[in-house]
């Protein structure tokens, strides 16, 4: 989780007179997952004043001609269209169906207009791709589902993508990681608007922890460190995956993993994708990059040594994959991270509180 006060209220565009801060517009598209779509509808669309939660006014808006069909085949009929976005102080895109194609041009224009008029724009999970297509993430830090983070960074190279964050608050632009991280971001919005007590009351009503910590806050591994389903232990491939994670310092390929699983490469690829949602080669490269990211943060190894300790065949290979996934070279990433750490220490950060990593251009400090 991270926040960037550089784009906070003092530097944000003043909210247009026709917009109201308590109005939240949720922009829905056909082909979006039901779970992600339902998160802001539940958080902001239900009156829970009896539980001490201030009321928002929710506008469910169709981003294209309906009826809208979810990934489960259900049909949704949103009561509002794009015109209703002009009244909202917050616009949320809970998901976008394609990581390779942009949303309809009228929807992108409505998002740009809302932002230019001071509205807070939020992208949950793959909704970040809609914000990226609208140009709202240019030069900003952002996150999305870990599986799609490399694609977001490649499609929008000016965006500083950090796949390890649960969410990123850049003032007037906010993004979250995959699926349940959208709940964390929505609770964060309530906390920002109405304080910790209101957010805690809402979390209790939803039977959720009020705040999920990352590695810097809780002492546990970061949200993205393993990038695997929680129930992987019940799968026969669990042992092979665990072995791979423990031996990232060694040079091995997907063929070696398939052999350890006593499967053909084709069968292994199919089973692995079904388990993790990712091709095994993509997953393995991501894990090596994440390991390199950790070493760059906590060790003094040279980039060449980091490459060797993360199983890359050469420093050139590390630099290429690192830049594609995180948008910066290993050396630039380390320099930016250490600069932020020193800046945080200079501001009196408590001993032992290590700030979240930042890529070049990310001007904020992590949430305290």
C-alpha positions in Angstrom: 0.0 0.0 0.0 1.3 3.4 -0.7 0.1 7.0 -0.7 1.5 10.0 -2.5 0.6 13.3 -0.9 2.2 15.2 -3.7 -1.1 15.0 -5.6 -3.2 15.6 -2.6 -5.8 18.3 -1.9 -3.4 21.2 -2.2 -2.3 20.3 -5.7 -5.5 18.7 -7.0 -8.0 20.5 -9.2 -10.9 22.0 -7.4 -14.0 20.0 -7.7 -16.4 21.5 -10.2 -19.6 23.1 -8.6 -21.9 20.6 -10.3 -20.1 17.6 -8.7 -20.7 16.4 -5.1 -18.0 14.7 -3.0 -20.5 12.3 -1.5 -21.6 11.0 -5.0 -19.7 7.9 -6.2 -20.2 6.8 -9.8 -19.3 3.2 -10.6 -18.5 2.7 -14.3 -19.6 -0.8 -15.5 -18.7 -2.6 -18.7 -19.9 -5.8 -20.3 -17.6 -8.8 -19.7 -16.5 -7.6 -16.2 -16.1 -10.0 -13.3 -19.1 -10.0 -11.0 -17.0 -9.9 -7.8 -14.9 -6.9 -8.7 -18.0 -5.1 -10.0 -19.9 -5.7 -6.8 -17.2 -4.3 -4.4 -17.9 -0.6 -4.9 -21.6 -1.3 -5.2 -21.6 -2.9 -1.8 -19.2 -0.5 0.0 -20.8 2.8 -1.3 -24.3 1.7 -2.3 -25.7 0.4 0.9 -27.0 2.7 3.7 -25.2 1.7 6.9 -25.7 4.9 8.9 -27.1 2.7 11.7 -23.6 1.3 12.1 -21.9 4.6 12.1 -20.9 4.7 8.5 -21.5 8.0 6.7 -23.7 7.6 3.6 -22.6 7.9 0.1 -24.9 8.3 -2.9 -24.1 5.7 -5.5 -24.7 6.0 -9.3 -24.2 2.7 -11.2 -23.4 3.8 -14.7 -23.1 1.9 -18.0 -19.9 2.6 -19.8 -21.4 1.2 -23.1 -24.7 0.1 -24.6 -26.4 -2.5 -22.5 -27.4 -5.0 -21.4 -24.1 -5.6 -19.7 -23.1 -9.2 -19.3 -20.8 -10.3 -16.5 -18.2 -13.1 -16.9 -20.8 -15.5 -15.4 -23.3 -14.7 -18.0 -25.6 -12.6 -15.8 -27.1 -9.5 -17.4 -26.9 -6.1 -15.7 -29.0 -3.0 -16.5 -27.4 0.0 -15.1 -29.8 2.8 -14.2 -27.5 5.5 -15.4 -25.3 6.3 -18.4 -22.1 8.2 -18.9 -23.9 11.5 -18.4 -24.3 10.8 -14.7 -20.5 10.8 -14.2 -20.8 14.6 -14.4 -22.3 14.7 -10.9 -19.8 12.5 -9.2 -16.9 13.5 -6.9 -15.5 10.0 -7.2 -15.6 7.7 -10.3 -14.7 4.0 -9.9 -13.8 1.6 -12.7 -14.0 -1.8 -11.0 -12.7 -3.8 -14.0 -12.1 -3.7 -17.7 -12.6 -6.8 -19.8 -9.5 -6.6 -22.0 -5.8 -5.9 -21.2 -5.0 -5.5 -24.9 -7.8 -3.2 -26.0 -9.1 0.2 -24.7 -12.6 0.9 -23.5 -15.0 2.8 -25.8 -13.9 6.3 -26.7 -16.9 8.0 -25.0 -16.1 6.3 -21.7 -12.5 7.4 -21.9 -13.6 11.0 -22.6 -15.9 10.9 -19.7 -13.1 9.8 -17.4 -10.8 12.5 -18.6 -13.5 15.1 -18.2 -14.3 13.9 -14.6 -10.6 14.1 -13.7 -10.2 17.6 -15.3 -13.1 18.8 -13.1 -11.5 17.6 -9.9 -13.1 14.2 -9.5 -11.2 11.4 -7.8 -10.7 8.5 -10.2 -10.3 5.0 -9.0 -9.3 1.8 -10.9 -9.8 -1.6 -9.2 -7.8 -4.6 -10.5 -8.0 -4.4 -14.3 -9.8 -1.1 -14.1 -6.3 0.4 -14.1 -6.1 -0.4 -17.8 -9.1 1.9 -18.5 -7.3 4.6 -16.5 -4.1 3.9 -18.5 -6.0 4.1 -21.8 -7.5 7.5 -20.8 -3.9 8.8 -20.1 -4.7 9.3 -16.4 -1.8 7.2 -15.2 0.9 8.9 -17.3 3.9 9.6 -15.0 2.2 8.2 -12.0 2.6 5.2 -9.7 0.0 2.5 -10.1 -0.7 -1.1 -9.4 -3.0 -3.8 -10.8 -3.4 -7.6 -10.6 0.1 -9.1 -10.3 -0.6 -11.3 -13.4 -1.3 -8.3 -15.6 1.3 -5.9 -14.1 3.9 -6.6 -16.8 1.3 -5.9 -19.5 0.3 -2.7 -17.9 3.9 -1.5 -17.8 4.5 -2.5 -21.4 1.3 -0.9 -22.8 1.8 2.3 -20.8 5.6 2.7 -20.3 5.3 6.1 -18.6 3.3 4.5 -15.7 5.4 3.4 -12.7 3.9 0.0 -12.0 4.5 -1.7 -8.7 2.8 -5.1 -8.6 3.6 -5.7 -4.9 1.2 -3.1 -3.6 -2.3 -3.8 -2.4 -3.2 -0.3 -3.6 -1.6 2.9 -4.6 -3.1 6.3 -3.5 -1.7 9.0 -5.7 -4.1 11.7 -4.5 -6.7 12.1 -7.2 -5.8 8.8 -8.9 -6.0 5.5 -7.0 -5.5 1.9 -8.2 -5.7 -1.5 -6.5 -4.2 -4.9 -7.0 -6.3 -7.9 -8.0 -9.7 -9.0 -6.7 -10.0 -8.6 -2.9 -7.5 -5.7 -2.9 -10.3 -3.6 -4.3 -12.0 -3.9 -0.9 -8.9 -2.7 0.8 -8.8 0.4 -1.4 -12.5 1.1 -0.9 -12.1 0.9 2.8 -9.1 3.3 2.4 -11.3 5.8 0.6 -13.8 5.7 3.4 -11.0 6.1 5.9 -9.6 9.1 3.9 -13.1 10.7 3.7 -14.5 10.1 7.1 -11.7 8.8 9.4 -10.5 5.5 10.9 -13.6 5.1 13.1 -16.0 5.1 10.1 -13.8 2.8 8.1 -13.5 0.4 11.1 -17.3 0.4 11.5 -17.7 -0.5 7.8 -15.1 -3.2 8.1 -16.9 -4.8 11.0 -20.2 -4.7 9.1 -18.4 -6.4 6.2 -16.6 -8.9 8.5 -13.2 -7.7 7.3 -10.0 -6.5 8.9 -10.0 -2.7 8.9 -6.6 -2.6 7.3 -4.4 -5.3 5.8 -0.7 -4.6 6.3 2.1 -5.1 3.9 5.5 -6.4 4.7 6.8 -3.1 6.1 3.9 -2.7 8.4 3.2 -6.2 9.6 6.5 -8.1 9.4 4.9 -10.7 7.1 5.8 -11.2 3.4 4.4 -8.7 1.0 1.2 -9.3 -0.8 3.0 -10.2 -4.0 6.0 -12.2 -2.8 4.6 -15.6 -3.8 1.8 -14.7 -6.2 0.0 -18.0 -5.7 -3.5 -19.1 -4.7 -4.0 -19.7 -1.0 -5.2 -23.3 -1.6 -2.2 -24.4 -3.7 -1.1 -26.8 -0.9 -3.9 -29.1 -1.9 -2.6 -29.4 -5.5 -0.1 -32.0 -6.7 2.0 -29.3 -8.2 2.5 -27.6 -4.8 5.8 -29.4 -4.1 7.2 -28.4 -7.5 6.2 -24.8 -7.0 7.7 -24.8 -3.5 10.9 -26.2 -4.8 11.1 -23.5 -7.5 10.6 -20.8 -4.9 13.4 -22.2 -2.7 15.8 -22.5 -5.6 15.4 -19.3 -7.5 19.2 -18.8 -7.1 19.7 -21.8 -9.4 19.5 -21.8 -13.2 16.6 -24.1 -14.2 13.9 -23.8 -16.8 10.3 -24.9 -17.2 11.4 -28.2 -18.7 13.1 -29.0 -15.4 10.0 -28.2 -13.4 7.9 -30.4 -15.7 10.4 -33.2 -15.2 10.1 -32.8 -11.4 6.4 -33.1 -11.7 6.7 -36.2 -13.9 4.7 -34.5 -16.6 5.2 -33.6 -20.3 5.9 -30.0 -20.9 2.4 -29.6 -22.5 0.6 -31.2 -19.6 2.6 -29.2 -17.1 1.9 -25.9 -18.9 -1.8 -26.7 -18.9 -2.0 -27.7 -15.2 0.2 -24.9 -14.0 -1.9 -22.3 -15.8 -5.1 -23.8 -14.3 -3.5 -23.5 -10.9 -1.9 -20.1 -11.0 -3.7 -18.3 -13.9 -0.2 -17.7 -15.4 2.0 -19.5 -17.9 4.9 -21.2 -16.0 7.6 -19.3 -17.8 5.9 -16.0 -17.1 5.5 -16.9 -13.4 9.1 -18.1 -13.1 10.4 -14.9 -14.6 8.2 -12.8 -12.3 9.4 -14.6 -9.3 13.1 -14.1 -10.3 12.4 -10.4 -10.8 10.7 -10.1 -7.4 13.6 -11.9 -5.8 16.0 -9.4 -7.5 13.8 -6.5 -6.3 14.2 -7.7 -2.7 17.9 -8.1 -3.0 18.3 -4.7 -4.5 16.4 -3.3 -1.5 18.1 -5.1 1.4 21.6 -6.0 0.2 24.7 -4.4 -1.2 25.2 -7.0 -4.0 26.1 -5.6 -7.3 23.6 -5.9 -10.1 25.7 -8.7 -11.6 25.7 -10.5 -8.3 22.0 -10.0 -7.9 21.5 -11.5 -11.4 23.4 -14.6 -10.4 21.6 -15.0 -7.1 18.3 -14.9 -8.8 19.0 -17.5 -11.5 19.4 -15.2 -14.5 21.9 -16.4 -17.0 23.4 -12.9 -17.3 23.0 -9.4 -16.0 21.6 -8.4 -19.4 18.8 -10.9 -18.9 18.0 -9.4 -15.5 18.0 -5.9 -16.8 15.7 -6.7 -19.6 13.1 -8.5 -17.6 13.4 -6.1 -14.7 12.7 -3.1 -16.9 9.8 -4.8 -18.7 8.1 -5.7 -15.4 8.9 -2.7 -13.2 9.6 0.1 -15.7 13.1 0.9 -14.5 16.6 -0.6 -14.6 17.9 -2.4 -11.5 20.4 0.3 -10.7 17.8 3.1 -11.1 15.3 1.2 -8.9 17.9 0.7 -6.1 18.9 4.4 -6.3 15.3 5.6 -6.1 14.5 3.2 -3.3 17.5 4.2 -1.2 16.7 7.9 -1.8 13.2 7.4 -0.5 14.5 5.5 2.5 16.9 8.3 3.4 14.2 10.9 2.9 11.9 9.0 5.2 14.6 8.6 7.8 15.3 12.4 7.5 11.7 13.0 8.3 11.9 11.1 11.6 10.6 7.7 10.5 10.5 5.3 13.5 13.5 2.9 13.7 12.8 -0.3 11.9 10.0 1.1 9.8 11.1 0.4 6.3 9.3 2.3 3.5 7.6 0.7 0.6 9.7 0.6 -2.6 9.3 3.3 -5.1 10.1 3.5 -8.8 11.6 6.7 -10.3 9.0 9.4 -10.5 6.9 8.1 -7.5 7.0 11.1 -5.3 5.0 10.0 -2.3 5.8 8.2 0.8 4.2 5.0 2.0 1.2 4.9 4.3 2.2 5.1 7.9 
